[in-house]
Amino acid sequence: MSSTDEKPVDELGYEDARDELIDVVRVLEQGGLDLDASLSLWERGEKLAKRCEFHLAGARERIEKTLAEGTADQG
C-alpha cells in the first residue's frame, strides 16, 4: 500500500473504499510501522470509513424513497 498510487478517497466507490479499509486495518493490526506511518495509515482509514458511510447513507435514502413512493402509490 503506497501513498503514490492511492486514489483520492472521494473518488472511490463503496466496494473499493471497503476493500482498502480492510487492508488498512490488517496492516495496522500487524504492527511494525513507525508512528508517522501508523498515523498516516490510520487517517486514511478514517477517511475510507467515512466514505463507506456516505455510500451507505445514499443507498439508505434511495431505499427509503422507493419504499415511500410505493406506499404513496398504494394509498
mmCIF file of the N, C-alpha and C atoms, coordinates in Angstrom:
data_MODEL
# 
_entry.id   MODEL 
# 
loop_
_atom_site.group_PDB 
_atom_site.id 
_atom_site.type_symbol 
_atom_site.label_atom_id 
_atom_site.label_alt_id 
_atom_site.label_comp_id 
_atom_site.label_asym_id 
_atom_site.label_entity_id 
_atom_site.label_seq_id 
_atom_site.pdbx_PDB_ins_code 
_atom_site.Cartn_x 
_atom_site.Cartn_y 
_atom_site.Cartn_z 
_atom_site.occupancy 
_atom_site.B_iso_or_equiv 
_atom_site.pdbx_formal_charge 
_atom_site.auth_seq_id 
_atom_site.auth_comp_id 
_atom_site.auth_asym_id 
_atom_site.auth_atom_id 
_atom_site.pdbx_PDB_model_num 
ATOM 1   N N  . MET A 1 1  ? 0.854   -1.172 0.000  1.00 0.00 ? 1  MET A N  1 
ATOM 2   C CA . MET A 1 1  ? 0.000   0.000  0.000  1.00 0.00 ? 1  MET A CA 1 
ATOM 3   C C  . MET A 1 1  ? 0.893   1.224  0.000  1.00 0.00 ? 1  MET A C  1 
ATOM 4   N N  . SER A 1 2  ? 0.931   1.902  -1.133 1.00 0.00 ? 2  SER A N  1 
ATOM 5   C CA . SER A 1 2  ? 1.824   3.039  -1.303 1.00 0.00 ? 2  SER A CA 1 
ATOM 6   C C  . SER A 1 2  ? 1.030   4.315  -1.479 1.00 0.00 ? 2  SER A C  1 
ATOM 7   N N  . SER A 1 3  ? 1.492   5.388  -0.877 1.00 0.00 ? 3  SER A N  1 
ATOM 8   C CA . SER A 1 3  ? 0.757   6.644  -0.976 1.00 0.00 ? 3  SER A CA 1 
ATOM 9   C C  . SER A 1 3  ? 0.814   7.224  -2.381 1.00 0.00 ? 3  SER A C  1 
ATOM 10  N N  . THR A 1 4  ? 1.770   6.794  -3.205 1.00 0.00 ? 4  THR A N  1 
ATOM 11  C CA . THR A 1 4  ? 1.882   7.348  -4.547 1.00 0.00 ? 4  THR A CA 1 
ATOM 12  C C  . THR A 1 4  ? 0.817   6.801  -5.487 1.00 0.00 ? 4  THR A C  1 
ATOM 13  N N  . ASP A 1 5  ? 0.294   5.605  -5.237 1.00 0.00 ? 5  ASP A N  1 
ATOM 14  C CA . ASP A 1 5  ? -0.708  5.048  -6.133 1.00 0.00 ? 5  ASP A CA 1 
ATOM 15  C C  . ASP A 1 5  ? -2.100  5.030  -5.511 1.00 0.00 ? 5  ASP A C  1 
ATOM 16  N N  . GLU A 1 6  ? -2.279  5.752  -4.408 1.00 0.00 ? 6  GLU A N  1 
ATOM 17  C CA . GLU A 1 6  ? -3.585  5.812  -3.766 1.00 0.00 ? 6  GLU A CA 1 
ATOM 18  C C  . GLU A 1 6  ? -4.498  6.755  -4.536 1.00 0.00 ? 6  GLU A C  1 
ATOM 19  N N  . LYS A 1 7  ? -5.671  6.279  -4.802 1.00 0.00 ? 7  LYS A N  1 
ATOM 20  C CA . LYS A 1 7  ? -6.693  7.107  -5.442 1.00 0.00 ? 7  LYS A CA 1 
ATOM 21  C C  . LYS A 1 7  ? -7.306  7.990  -4.363 1.00 0.00 ? 7  LYS A C  1 
ATOM 22  N N  . PRO A 1 8  ? -7.671  9.225  -4.686 1.00 0.00 ? 8  PRO A N  1 
ATOM 23  C CA . PRO A 1 8  ? -8.333  10.071 -3.691 1.00 0.00 ? 8  PRO A CA 1 
ATOM 24  C C  . PRO A 1 8  ? -9.583  9.377  -3.150 1.00 0.00 ? 8  PRO A C  1 
ATOM 25  N N  . VAL A 1 9  ? -9.761  9.440  -1.850 1.00 0.00 ? 9  VAL A N  1 
ATOM 26  C CA . VAL A 1 9  ? -10.866 8.739  -1.195 1.00 0.00 ? 9  VAL A CA 1 
ATOM 27  C C  . VAL A 1 9  ? -12.209 9.169  -1.769 1.00 0.00 ? 9  VAL A C  1 
ATOM 28  N N  . ASP A 1 10 ? -12.360 10.452 -2.080 1.00 0.00 ? 10 ASP A N  1 
ATOM 29  C CA . ASP A 1 10 ? -13.656 10.923 -2.570 1.00 0.00 ? 10 ASP A CA 1 
ATOM 30  C C  . ASP A 1 10 ? -13.975 10.450 -3.983 1.00 0.00 ? 10 ASP A C  1 
ATOM 31  N N  . GLU A 1 11 ? -13.058 9.735  -4.618 1.00 0.00 ? 11 GLU A N  1 
ATOM 32  C CA . GLU A 1 11 ? -13.316 9.154  -5.937 1.00 0.00 ? 11 GLU A CA 1 
ATOM 33  C C  . GLU A 1 11 ? -13.615 7.652  -5.857 1.00 0.00 ? 11 GLU A C  1 
ATOM 34  N N  . LEU A 1 12 ? -13.557 7.084  -4.669 1.00 0.00 ? 12 LEU A N  1 
ATOM 35  C CA . LEU A 1 12 ? -13.743 5.643  -4.513 1.00 0.00 ? 12 LEU A CA 1 
ATOM 36  C C  . LEU A 1 12 ? -15.212 5.270  -4.384 1.00 0.00 ? 12 LEU A C  1 
ATOM 37  N N  . GLY A 1 13 ? -15.582 4.188  -5.039 1.00 0.00 ? 13 GLY A N  1 
ATOM 38  C CA . GLY A 1 13 ? -16.896 3.605  -4.837 1.00 0.00 ? 13 GLY A CA 1 
ATOM 39  C C  . GLY A 1 13 ? -16.911 2.850  -3.518 1.00 0.00 ? 13 GLY A C  1 
ATOM 40  N N  . TYR A 1 14 ? -18.079 2.391  -3.130 1.00 0.00 ? 14 TYR A N  1 
ATOM 41  C CA . TYR A 1 14 ? -18.217 1.709  -1.845 1.00 0.00 ? 14 TYR A CA 1 
ATOM 42  C C  . TYR A 1 14 ? -17.297 0.494  -1.738 1.00 0.00 ? 14 TYR A C  1 
ATOM 43  N N  . GLU A 1 15 ? -17.337 -0.374 -2.727 1.00 0.00 ? 15 GLU A N  1 
ATOM 44  C CA . GLU A 1 15 ? -16.578 -1.621 -2.648 1.00 0.00 ? 15 GLU A CA 1 
ATOM 45  C C  . GLU A 1 15 ? -15.074 -1.362 -2.567 1.00 0.00 ? 15 GLU A C  1 
ATOM 46  N N  . ASP A 1 16 ? -14.583 -0.406 -3.372 1.00 0.00 ? 16 ASP A N  1 
ATOM 47  C CA . ASP A 1 16 ? -13.157 -0.087 -3.340 1.00 0.00 ? 16 ASP A CA 1 
ATOM 48  C C  . ASP A 1 16 ? -12.754 0.502  -1.994 1.00 0.00 ? 16 ASP A C  1 
ATOM 49  N N  . ALA A 1 17 ? -13.573 1.402  -1.462 1.00 0.00 ? 17 ALA A N  1 
ATOM 50  C CA . ALA A 1 17 ? -13.280 2.002  -0.156 1.00 0.00 ? 17 ALA A CA 1 
ATOM 51  C C  . ALA A 1 17 ? -13.301 0.940  0.941  1.00 0.00 ? 17 ALA A C  1 
ATOM 52  N N  . ARG A 1 18 ? -14.286 0.062  0.892  1.00 0.00 ? 18 ARG A N  1 
ATOM 53  C CA . ARG A 1 18 ? -14.390 -1.006 1.890  1.00 0.00 ? 18 ARG A CA 1 
ATOM 54  C C  . ARG A 1 18 ? -13.182 -1.941 1.825  1.00 0.00 ? 18 ARG A C  1 
ATOM 55  N N  . ASP A 1 19 ? -12.805 -2.342 0.617  1.00 0.00 ? 19 ASP A N  1 
ATOM 56  C CA . ASP A 1 19 ? -11.675 -3.259 0.465  1.00 0.00 ? 19 ASP A CA 1 
ATOM 57  C C  . ASP A 1 19 ? -10.374 -2.627 0.943  1.00 0.00 ? 19 ASP A C  1 
ATOM 58  N N  . GLU A 1 20 ? -10.175 -1.350 0.613  1.00 0.00 ? 20 GLU A N  1 
ATOM 59  C CA . GLU A 1 20 ? -8.956  -0.684 1.071  1.00 0.00 ? 20 GLU A CA 1 
ATOM 60  C C  . GLU A 1 20 ? -8.972  -0.518 2.587  1.00 0.00 ? 20 GLU A C  1 
ATOM 61  N N  . LEU A 1 21 ? -10.141 -0.229 3.146  1.00 0.00 ? 21 LEU A N  1 
ATOM 62  C CA . LEU A 1 21 ? -10.256 -0.100 4.606  1.00 0.00 ? 21 LEU A CA 1 
ATOM 63  C C  . LEU A 1 21 ? -9.889  -1.414 5.284  1.00 0.00 ? 21 LEU A C  1 
ATOM 64  N N  . ILE A 1 22 ? -10.319 -2.518 4.721  1.00 0.00 ? 22 ILE A N  1 
ATOM 65  C CA . ILE A 1 22 ? -9.961  -3.831 5.269  1.00 0.00 ? 22 ILE A CA 1 
ATOM 66  C C  . ILE A 1 22 ? -8.440  -3.998 5.258  1.00 0.00 ? 22 ILE A C  1 
ATOM 67  N N  . ASP A 1 23 ? -7.804  -3.593 4.160  1.00 0.00 ? 23 ASP A N  1 
ATOM 68  C CA . ASP A 1 23 ? -6.342  -3.677 4.071  1.00 0.00 ? 23 ASP A CA 1 
ATOM 69  C C  . ASP A 1 23 ? -5.665  -2.784 5.105  1.00 0.00 ? 23 ASP A C  1 
ATOM 70  N N  . VAL A 1 24 ? -6.182  -1.579 5.294  1.00 0.00 ? 24 VAL A N  1 
ATOM 71  C CA . VAL A 1 24 ? -5.617  -0.651 6.271  1.00 0.00 ? 24 VAL A CA 1 
ATOM 72  C C  . VAL A 1 24 ? -5.682  -1.257 7.667  1.00 0.00 ? 24 VAL A C  1 
ATOM 73  N N  . VAL A 1 25 ? -6.831  -1.796 8.019  1.00 0.00 ? 25 VAL A N  1 
ATOM 74  C CA . VAL A 1 25 ? -6.991  -2.403 9.341  1.00 0.00 ? 25 VAL A CA 1 
ATOM 75  C C  . VAL A 1 25 ? -6.017  -3.570 9.510  1.00 0.00 ? 25 VAL A C  1 
ATOM 76  N N  . ARG A 1 26 ? -5.882  -4.387 8.496  1.00 0.00 ? 26 ARG A N  1 
ATOM 77  C CA . ARG A 1 26 ? -4.978  -5.536 8.549  1.00 0.00 ? 26 ARG A CA 1 
ATOM 78  C C  . ARG A 1 26 ? -3.539  -5.086 8.801  1.00 0.00 ? 26 ARG A C  1 
ATOM 79  N N  . VAL A 1 27 ? -3.094  -4.073 8.071  1.00 0.00 ? 27 VAL A N  1 
ATOM 80  C CA . VAL A 1 27 ? -1.724  -3.576 8.222  1.00 0.00 ? 27 VAL A CA 1 
ATOM 81  C C  . VAL A 1 27 ? -1.526  -2.982 9.615  1.00 0.00 ? 27 VAL A C  1 
ATOM 82  N N  . LEU A 1 28 ? -2.490  -2.199 10.086 1.00 0.00 ? 28 LEU A N  1 
ATOM 83  C CA . LEU A 1 28 ? -2.363  -1.603 11.414 1.00 0.00 ? 28 LEU A CA 1 
ATOM 84  C C  . LEU A 1 28 ? -2.342  -2.666 12.507 1.00 0.00 ? 28 LEU A C  1 
ATOM 85  N N  . GLU A 1 29 ? -3.146  -3.711 12.352 1.00 0.00 ? 29 GLU A N  1 
ATOM 86  C CA . GLU A 1 29 ? -3.171  -4.787 13.344 1.00 0.00 ? 29 GLU A CA 1 
ATOM 87  C C  . GLU A 1 29 ? -1.864  -5.562 13.379 1.00 0.00 ? 29 GLU A C  1 
ATOM 88  N N  . GLN A 1 30 ? -1.199  -5.670 12.228 1.00 0.00 ? 30 GLN A N  1 
ATOM 89  C CA . GLN A 1 30 ? 0.070   -6.390 12.177 1.00 0.00 ? 30 GLN A CA 1 
ATOM 90  C C  . GLN A 1 30 ? 1.163   -5.635 12.918 1.00 0.00 ? 30 GLN A C  1 
ATOM 91  N N  . GLY A 1 31 ? 1.053   -4.319 12.947 1.00 0.00 ? 31 GLY A N  1 
ATOM 92  C CA . GLY A 1 31 ? 2.056   -3.505 13.615 1.00 0.00 ? 31 GLY A CA 1 
ATOM 93  C C  . GLY A 1 31 ? 3.341   -3.427 12.813 1.00 0.00 ? 31 GLY A C  1 
ATOM 94  N N  . GLY A 1 32 ? 4.393   -2.964 13.468 1.00 0.00 ? 32 GLY A N  1 
ATOM 95  C CA . GLY A 1 32 ? 5.691   -2.888 12.827 1.00 0.00 ? 32 GLY A CA 1 
ATOM 96  C C  . GLY A 1 32 ? 5.950   -1.591 12.090 1.00 0.00 ? 32 GLY A C  1 
ATOM 97  N N  . LEU A 1 33 ? 4.960   -0.702 12.028 1.00 0.00 ? 33 LEU A N  1 
ATOM 98  C CA . LEU A 1 33 ? 5.148   0.582  11.358 1.00 0.00 ? 33 LEU A CA 1 
ATOM 99  C C  . LEU A 1 33 ? 5.637   1.612  12.369 1.00 0.00 ? 33 LEU A C  1 
ATOM 100 N N  . ASP A 1 34 ? 6.375   2.608  11.871 1.00 0.00 ? 34 ASP A N  1 
ATOM 101 C CA . ASP A 1 34 ? 6.750   3.683  12.782 1.00 0.00 ? 34 ASP A CA 1 
ATOM 102 C C  . ASP A 1 34 ? 5.522   4.544  13.060 1.00 0.00 ? 34 ASP A C  1 
ATOM 103 N N  . LEU A 1 35 ? 5.643   5.446  14.001 1.00 0.00 ? 35 LEU A N  1 
ATOM 104 C CA . LEU A 1 35 ? 4.494   6.238  14.446 1.00 0.00 ? 35 LEU A CA 1 
ATOM 105 C C  . LEU A 1 35 ? 3.897   7.061  13.311 1.00 0.00 ? 35 LEU A C  1 
ATOM 106 N N  . ASP A 1 36 ? 4.737   7.737  12.525 1.00 0.00 ? 36 ASP A N  1 
ATOM 107 C CA . ASP A 1 36 ? 4.217   8.567  11.438 1.00 0.00 ? 36 ASP A CA 1 
ATOM 108 C C  . ASP A 1 36 ? 3.473   7.742  10.398 1.00 0.00 ? 36 ASP A C  1 
ATOM 109 N N  . ALA A 1 37 ? 4.021   6.605  10.037 1.00 0.00 ? 37 ALA A N  1 
ATOM 110 C CA . ALA A 1 37 ? 3.365   5.736  9.062  1.00 0.00 ? 37 ALA A CA 1 
ATOM 111 C C  . ALA A 1 37 ? 2.045   5.213  9.619  1.00 0.00 ? 37 ALA A C  1 
ATOM 112 N N  . SER A 1 38 ? 2.040   4.841  10.892 1.00 0.00 ? 38 SER A N  1 
ATOM 113 C CA . SER A 1 38 ? 0.815   4.353  11.527 1.00 0.00 ? 38 SER A CA 1 
ATOM 114 C C  . SER A 1 38 ? -0.259  5.435  11.545 1.00 0.00 ? 38 SER A C  1 
ATOM 115 N N  . LEU A 1 39 ? 0.129   6.661  11.887 1.00 0.00 ? 39 LEU A N  1 
ATOM 116 C CA . LEU A 1 39 ? -0.840  7.758  11.930 1.00 0.00 ? 39 LEU A CA 1 
ATOM 117 C C  . LEU A 1 39 ? -1.379  8.084  10.542 1.00 0.00 ? 39 LEU A C  1 
ATOM 118 N N  . SER A 1 40 ? -0.520  8.098  9.547  1.00 0.00 ? 40 SER A N  1 
ATOM 119 C CA . SER A 1 40 ? -0.970  8.362  8.177  1.00 0.00 ? 40 SER A CA 1 
ATOM 120 C C  . SER A 1 40 ? -1.943  7.295  7.710  1.00 0.00 ? 40 SER A C  1 
ATOM 121 N N  . LEU A 1 41 ? -1.624  6.063  8.012  1.00 0.00 ? 41 LEU A N  1 
ATOM 122 C CA . LEU A 1 41 ? -2.495  4.963  7.614  1.00 0.00 ? 41 LEU A CA 1 
ATOM 123 C C  . LEU A 1 41 ? -3.820  5.033  8.357  1.00 0.00 ? 41 LEU A C  1 
ATOM 124 N N  . TRP A 1 42 ? -3.772  5.350  9.642  1.00 0.00 ? 42 TRP A N  1 
ATOM 125 C CA . TRP A 1 42 ? -4.992  5.477  10.435 1.00 0.00 ? 42 TRP A CA 1 
ATOM 126 C C  . TRP A 1 42 ? -5.868  6.604  9.890  1.00 0.00 ? 42 TRP A C  1 
ATOM 127 N N  . GLU A 1 43 ? -5.245  7.732  9.527  1.00 0.00 ? 43 GLU A N  1 
ATOM 128 C CA . GLU A 1 43 ? -6.001  8.856  8.958  1.00 0.00 ? 43 GLU A CA 1 
ATOM 129 C C  . GLU A 1 43 ? -6.671  8.442  7.646  1.00 0.00 ? 43 GLU A C  1 
ATOM 130 N N  . ARG A 1 44 ? -5.955  7.704  6.818  1.00 0.00 ? 44 ARG A N  1 
ATOM 131 C CA . ARG A 1 44 ? -6.547  7.210  5.568  1.00 0.00 ? 44 ARG A CA 1 
ATOM 132 C C  . ARG A 1 44 ? -7.726  6.291  5.888  1.00 0.00 ? 44 ARG A C  1 
ATOM 133 N N  . GLY A 1 45 ? -7.559  5.441  6.883  1.00 0.00 ? 45 GLY A N  1 
ATOM 134 C CA . GLY A 1 45 ? -8.641  4.545  7.285  1.00 0.00 ? 45 GLY A CA 1 
ATOM 135 C C  . GLY A 1 45 ? -9.879  5.298  7.745  1.00 0.00 ? 45 GLY A C  1 
ATOM 136 N N  . GLU A 1 46 ? -9.678  6.384  8.479  1.00 0.00 ? 46 GLU A N  1 
ATOM 137 C CA . GLU A 1 46 ? -10.814 7.201  8.925  1.00 0.00 ? 46 GLU A CA 1 
ATOM 138 C C  . GLU A 1 46 ? -11.554 7.785  7.721  1.00 0.00 ? 46 GLU A C  1 
ATOM 139 N N  . LYS A 1 47 ? -10.808 8.282  6.734  1.00 0.00 ? 47 LYS A N  1 
ATOM 140 C CA . LYS A 1 47 ? -11.431 8.833  5.529  1.00 0.00 ? 47 LYS A CA 1 
ATOM 141 C C  . LYS A 1 47 ? -12.177 7.747  4.761  1.00 0.00 ? 47 LYS A C  1 
ATOM 142 N N  . LEU A 1 48 ? -11.589 6.566  4.691  1.00 0.00 ? 48 LEU A N  1 
ATOM 143 C CA . LEU A 1 48 ? -12.237 5.456  3.993  1.00 0.00 ? 48 LEU A CA 1 
ATOM 144 C C  . LEU A 1 48 ? -13.535 5.053  4.691  1.00 0.00 ? 48 LEU A C  1 
ATOM 145 N N  . ALA A 1 49 ? -13.495 5.004  6.019  1.00 0.00 ? 49 ALA A N  1 
ATOM 146 C CA . ALA A 1 49 ? -14.698 4.649  6.773  1.00 0.00 ? 49 ALA A CA 1 
ATOM 147 C C  . ALA A 1 49 ? -15.810 5.668  6.536  1.00 0.00 ? 49 ALA A C  1 
ATOM 148 N N  . LYS A 1 50 ? -15.456 6.950  6.510  1.00 0.00 ? 50 LYS A N  1 
ATOM 149 C CA . LYS A 1 50 ? -16.454 7.989  6.256  1.00 0.00 ? 50 LYS A CA 1 
ATOM 150 C C  . LYS A 1 50 ? -17.007 7.876  4.837  1.00 0.00 ? 50 LYS A C  1 
ATOM 151 N N  . ARG A 1 51 ? -16.157 7.515  3.885  1.00 0.00 ? 51 ARG A N  1 
ATOM 152 C CA . ARG A 1 51 ? -16.608 7.334  2.506  1.00 0.00 ? 51 ARG A CA 1 
ATOM 153 C C  . ARG A 1 51 ? -17.611 6.178  2.424  1.00 0.00 ? 51 ARG A C  1 
ATOM 154 N N  . CYS A 1 52 ? -17.319 5.094  3.126  1.00 0.00 ? 52 CYS A N  1 
ATOM 155 C CA . CYS A 1 52 ? -18.249 3.960  3.153  1.00 0.00 ? 52 CYS A CA 1 
ATOM 156 C C  . CYS A 1 52 ? -19.583 4.386  3.756  1.00 0.00 ? 52 CYS A C  1 
ATOM 157 N N  . GLU A 1 53 ? -19.523 5.142  4.846  1.00 0.00 ? 53 GLU A N  1 
ATOM 158 C CA . GLU A 1 53 ? -20.752 5.623  5.480  1.00 0.00 ? 53 GLU A CA 1 
ATOM 159 C C  . GLU A 1 53 ? -21.546 6.511  4.531  1.00 0.00 ? 53 GLU A C  1 
ATOM 160 N N  . PHE A 1 54 ? -20.854 7.340  3.751  1.00 0.00 ? 54 PHE A N  1 
ATOM 161 C CA . PHE A 1 54 ? -21.501 8.206  2.772  1.00 0.00 ? 54 PHE A CA 1 
ATOM 162 C C  . PHE A 1 54 ? -22.277 7.373  1.752  1.00 0.00 ? 54 PHE A C  1 
ATOM 163 N N  . HIS A 1 55 ? -21.628 6.342  1.228  1.00 0.00 ? 55 HIS A N  1 
ATOM 164 C CA . HIS A 1 55 ? -22.285 5.487  0.232  1.00 0.00 ? 55 HIS A CA 1 
ATOM 165 C C  . HIS A 1 55 ? -23.474 4.747  0.849  1.00 0.00 ? 55 HIS A C  1 
ATOM 166 N N  . LEU A 1 56 ? -23.312 4.248  2.057  1.00 0.00 ? 56 LEU A N  1 
ATOM 167 C CA . LEU A 1 56 ? -24.405 3.522  2.708  1.00 0.00 ? 56 LEU A CA 1 
ATOM 168 C C  . LEU A 1 56 ? -25.585 4.449  3.012  1.00 0.00 ? 56 LEU A C  1 
ATOM 169 N N  . ALA A 1 57 ? -25.292 5.678  3.412  1.00 0.00 ? 57 ALA A N  1 
ATOM 170 C CA . ALA A 1 57 ? -26.373 6.634  3.674  1.00 0.00 ? 57 ALA A CA 1 
ATOM 171 C C  . ALA A 1 57 ? -27.141 6.932  2.385  1.00 0.00 ? 57 ALA A C  1 
ATOM 172 N N  . GLY A 1 58 ? -26.424 7.069  1.276  1.00 0.00 ? 58 GLY A N  1 
ATOM 173 C CA . GLY A 1 58 ? -27.079 7.303  -0.010 1.00 0.00 ? 58 GLY A CA 1 
ATOM 174 C C  . GLY A 1 58 ? -27.960 6.134  -0.417 1.00 0.00 ? 58 GLY A C  1 
ATOM 175 N N  . ALA A 1 59 ? -27.462 4.935  -0.189 1.00 0.00 ? 59 ALA A N  1 
ATOM 176 C CA . ALA A 1 59 ? -28.256 3.745  -0.513 1.00 0.00 ? 59 ALA A CA 1 
ATOM 177 C C  . ALA A 1 59 ? -29.501 3.683  0.375  1.00 0.00 ? 59 ALA A C  1 
ATOM 178 N N  . ARG A 1 60 ? -29.322 4.015  1.637  1.00 0.00 ? 60 ARG A N  1 
ATOM 179 C CA . ARG A 1 60 ? -30.460 4.000  2.574  1.00 0.00 ? 60 ARG A CA 1 
ATOM 180 C C  . ARG A 1 60 ? -31.521 5.013  2.134  1.00 0.00 ? 60 ARG A C  1 
ATOM 181 N N  . GLU A 1 61 ? -31.093 6.205  1.725  1.00 0.00 ? 61 GLU A N  1 
ATOM 182 C CA . GLU A 1 61 ? -32.034 7.220  1.254  1.00 0.00 ? 61 GLU A CA 1 
ATOM 183 C C  . GLU A 1 61 ? -32.804 6.738  0.030  1.00 0.00 ? 61 GLU A C  1 
ATOM 184 N N  . ARG A 1 62 ? -32.106 6.106  -0.893 1.00 0.00 ? 62 ARG A N  1 
ATOM 185 C CA . ARG A 1 62 ? -32.767 5.601  -2.103 1.00 0.00 ? 62 ARG A CA 1 
ATOM 186 C C  . ARG A 1 62 ? -33.805 4.549  -1.756 1.00 0.00 ? 62 ARG A C  1 
ATOM 187 N N  . ILE A 1 63 ? -33.470 3.659  -0.838 1.00 0.00 ? 63 ILE A N  1 
ATOM 188 C CA . ILE A 1 63 ? -34.406 2.616  -0.428 1.00 0.00 ? 63 ILE A CA 1 
ATOM 189 C C  . ILE A 1 63 ? -35.626 3.231  0.247  1.00 0.00 ? 63 ILE A C  1 
ATOM 190 N N  . GLU A 1 64 ? -35.375 4.170  1.173  1.00 0.00 ? 64 GLU A N  1 
ATOM 191 C CA . GLU A 1 64 ? -36.489 4.805  1.880  1.00 0.00 ? 64 GLU A CA 1 
ATOM 192 C C  . GLU A 1 64 ? -37.386 5.571  0.915  1.00 0.00 ? 64 GLU A C  1 
ATOM 193 N N  . LYS A 1 65 ? -36.783 6.255  -0.067 1.00 0.00 ? 65 LYS A N  1 
ATOM 194 C CA . LYS A 1 65 ? -37.557 6.997  -1.050 1.00 0.00 ? 65 LYS A CA 1 
ATOM 195 C C  . LYS A 1 65 ? -38.415 6.049  -1.883 1.00 0.00 ? 65 LYS A C  1 
ATOM 196 N N  . THR A 1 66 ? -37.821 4.957  -2.313 1.00 0.00 ? 66 THR A N  1 
ATOM 197 C CA . THR A 1 66 ? -38.548 3.976  -3.123 1.00 0.00 ? 66 THR A CA 1 
ATOM 198 C C  . THR A 1 66 ? -39.695 3.367  -2.316 1.00 0.00 ? 66 THR A C  1 
ATOM 199 N N  . LEU A 1 67 ? -39.429 3.042  -1.062 1.00 0.00 ? 67 LEU A N  1 
ATOM 200 C CA . LEU A 1 67 ? -40.488 2.473  -0.221 1.00 0.00 ? 67 LEU A CA 1 
ATOM 201 C C  . LEU A 1 67 ? -41.598 3.500  0.015  1.00 0.00 ? 67 LEU A C  1 
ATOM 202 N N  . ALA A 1 68 ? -41.223 4.751  0.239  1.00 0.00 ? 68 ALA A N  1 
ATOM 203 C CA . ALA A 1 68 ? -42.234 5.795  0.449  1.00 0.00 ? 68 ALA A CA 1 
ATOM 204 C C  . ALA A 1 68 ? -43.075 6.003  -0.798 1.00 0.00 ? 68 ALA A C  1 
ATOM 205 N N  . GLU A 1 69 ? -42.443 5.988  -1.956 1.00 0.00 ? 69 GLU A N  1 
ATOM 206 C CA . GLU A 1 69 ? -43.187 6.136  -3.216 1.00 0.00 ? 69 GLU A CA 1 
ATOM 207 C C  . GLU A 1 69 ? -44.137 4.958  -3.423 1.00 0.00 ? 69 GLU A C  1 
ATOM 208 N N  . GLY A 1 70 ? -43.695 3.782  -3.055 1.00 0.00 ? 70 GLY A N  1 
ATOM 209 C CA . GLY A 1 70 ? -44.547 2.601  -3.183 1.00 0.00 ? 70 GLY A CA 1 
ATOM 210 C C  . GLY A 1 70 ? -45.745 2.680  -2.253 1.00 0.00 ? 70 GLY A C  1 
ATOM 211 N N  . THR A 1 71 ? -45.557 3.189  -1.056 1.00 0.00 ? 71 THR A N  1 
ATOM 212 C CA . THR A 1 71 ? -46.638 3.348  -0.098 1.00 0.00 ? 71 THR A CA 1 
ATOM 213 C C  . THR A 1 71 ? -47.617 4.409  -0.577 1.00 0.00 ? 71 THR A C  1 
ATOM 214 N N  . ALA A 1 72 ? -47.094 5.489  -1.130 1.00 0.00 ? 72 ALA A N  1 
ATOM 215 C CA . ALA A 1 72 ? -47.957 6.571  -1.617 1.00 0.00 ? 72 ALA A CA 1 
ATOM 216 C C  . ALA A 1 72 ? -48.792 6.100  -2.807 1.00 0.00 ? 72 ALA A C  1 
ATOM 217 N N  . ASP A 1 73 ? -48.212 5.270  -3.632 1.00 0.00 ? 73 ASP A N  1 
ATOM 218 C CA . ASP A 1 73 ? -48.948 4.751  -4.794 1.00 0.00 ? 73 ASP A CA 1 
ATOM 219 C C  . ASP A 1 73 ? -50.099 3.828  -4.356 1.00 0.00 ? 73 ASP A C  1 
ATOM 220 N N  . GLN A 1 74 ? -49.918 3.157  -3.238 1.00 0.00 ? 74 GLN A N  1 
ATOM 221 C CA . GLN A 1 74 ? -50.939 2.216  -2.763 1.00 0.00 ? 74 GLN A CA 1 
ATOM 222 C C  . GLN A 1 74 ? -52.067 2.928  -2.023 1.00 0.00 ? 74 GLN A C  1 
ATOM 223 N N  . GLY A 1 75 ? -51.790 4.104  -1.490 1.00 0.00 ? 75 GLY A N  1 
ATOM 224 C CA . GLY A 1 75 ? -52.772 4.774  -0.646 1.00 0.00 ? 75 GLY A CA 1 
ATOM 225 C C  . GLY A 1 75 ? -53.522 5.756  -1.361 1.00 0.00 ? 75 GLY A C  1 
# 
